[in-house]
């Protein structure tokens, strides 16, 4: 078992059993790893092979992050969620915290 795969399985287990900030931290860690693979095709096969997460597990994490307001999943005109397109866009245009938070000095 690779280090990244082992780390992500632990993060997913933590995501499933915790709540609050700890759950968000685990989900954010998984999101970062999912974003790194955004250019690989077929995407869900690459996620399973490299990270050890199933498609439904990864989507569960992404839906949670959307629910708590940490991620906005793109949608097609028919309402379907475009998970992979969202991750590809996030990889190409990472958003920094400074862009969204105004620091008063």
Secondary structure by P-SEA (a helix, b strand, c coil): ccaaaaaaaaaaaaaaccccaaaaaaaaaaaaaaaaaccccaaaaaaaacccccaaaaaaaaaaaaaaccbbbbbcccccccaaaaaaaaaaccccccccccccc
